[in-house]
Each structure stands twice: as structure tokens, then as C-alpha cells.
Amino acid sequence: MHNFLAATMARLKPAILCLILLTGSLVAADKPERKLVRQDEPEYPEIAKRNNLHGEVKLRIWIKPDGMVRRVEYIGGHPVLAESALRSVKTWMYEPADRESTDVITIRF
């Protein structure tokens, strides 16, 4: 009987771990987004103007506890618009919080 319980627990450990991780993710997703207090609009690139190019750029941002953007990562969208979006978002300011947070944002041009 002891071997059966040990074998069953060994098989259940990965499933239990996944369940714990998913629960943590759901709790984190329920937290309200940090309020944006300063947002500089991205400059519309000259090449995009000439070619009448419009679109979106998706970015992941890391926000320090003091509200400053620490890191910006390009996830997707039109590459011609990406550099302008990255430069702009680096200057944004969020409300302070107890710890660093991340968010995924979309910039529309």
C-alpha cells in the first residue's frame, strides 16, 4: 500500500505544481493595472507618413516601484513603427507601487 501511495503522489506532483502556478497567474491577472500618470505620444515616423502606413505595435513593459519604465520589449507589430513606440514608452510614468510590475500595451499609429 505504501508503494502505491508513493507512486500516486509522484505522478500527481507535476499536476499539483501546475495547478498552484495557474492559481498564482489568475490572482496576478486580477490585479488592477497601474495608473498611467504621464504619457508622451510617439512620433509618427517620416517614412510611415510618406507611405501612409498605419498599424499597431505591441510592447511588454517593466515598471519600477517608483513608476518609471525600466525596460521595454518589442513583442509584435509593424517594424517601421516599433522604434518610435519604444522611444516614447520609455518616457512614460506610472503611479508608484510596492513592487515592480509588468504590462503588455498596444500603441496605435
C-alpha positions in Angstrom: 0.0 0.0 0.0 2.8 2.4 0.8 4.4 1.9 -2.6 1.1 2.6 -4.3 0.7 5.9 -2.4 4.2 6.9 -3.1 3.8 6.2 -6.8 0.5 8.0 -6.9 2.0 11.1 -5.2 4.9 11.0 -7.6 2.5 11.1 -10.6 0.4 13.9 -9.0 3.3 16.3 -8.1 3.6 17.8 -11.6 -0.2 18.3 -11.8 -0.3 19.9 -8.4 2.5 22.2 -9.2 0.8 23.3 -12.4 -2.4 24.0 -10.5 -0.5 26.1 -8.0 1.2 28.1 -10.7 -2.0 28.6 -12.6 -3.8 29.8 -9.5 -1.0 32.4 -8.9 -1.3 33.6 -12.5 -5.0 34.1 -12.2 -4.5 36.1 -9.0 -1.9 38.2 -10.6 -4.1 38.8 -13.7 -6.9 40.1 -11.4 -4.8 42.9 -10.0 -5.8 46.3 -11.4 -3.4 47.9 -13.9 -1.2 50.7 -12.6 -2.5 54.1 -13.5 -0.6 55.9 -16.2 0.3 59.5 -15.0 2.4 60.8 -17.9 2.3 59.6 -21.5 4.3 61.1 -24.3 2.8 60.3 -27.7 5.1 58.5 -30.1 6.4 60.5 -33.1 4.9 59.3 -36.4 8.0 58.2 -38.4 8.6 60.2 -41.6 8.8 57.0 -43.7 5.4 55.9 -42.4 3.9 59.3 -43.3 5.3 59.1 -46.9 3.9 55.6 -47.3 0.6 56.3 -45.5 1.5 53.4 -43.1 -0.7 52.8 -40.1 -0.8 50.0 -37.6 -0.1 48.8 -34.1 3.0 47.9 -32.0 2.7 45.6 -29.1 5.2 46.0 -26.2 5.8 44.4 -22.9 6.9 46.9 -20.2 8.5 46.6 -16.8 7.5 49.3 -14.4 9.7 50.1 -11.4 8.1 50.7 -8.0 8.7 54.4 -8.4 6.6 54.4 -11.6 9.4 54.8 -14.1 9.6 52.4 -17.1 12.7 50.2 -16.5 12.5 48.1 -19.7 10.5 47.9 -22.9 10.4 44.8 -25.1 9.0 44.7 -28.7 6.5 41.8 -29.0 5.0 42.5 -32.4 3.5 44.9 -34.9 4.9 46.8 -37.8 8.7 47.1 -37.5 8.8 50.6 -39.1 6.7 51.9 -36.3 8.4 50.0 -33.5 11.4 52.2 -32.8 9.2 55.3 -32.3 6.9 53.4 -30.0 9.8 52.0 -27.9 11.4 55.5 -27.5 8.1 57.0 -26.4 7.1 54.4 -23.9 10.5 54.6 -22.2 9.5 58.1 -21.0 6.1 57.2 -19.6 5.4 57.4 -15.9 3.0 55.3 -13.8 1.8 55.7 -10.3 4.1 54.3 -7.6 3.5 50.8 -6.2 5.0 48.4 -3.7 6.9 46.4 -6.3 7.8 46.2 -9.9 5.1 45.2 -12.3 4.8 44.3 -16.0 2.1 45.1 -18.6 1.5 44.4 -22.2 0.4 47.5 -24.1 -0.5 48.3 -27.7 0.5 51.6 -29.4 -1.7 52.6 -32.4 -0.4 54.7 -35.2 
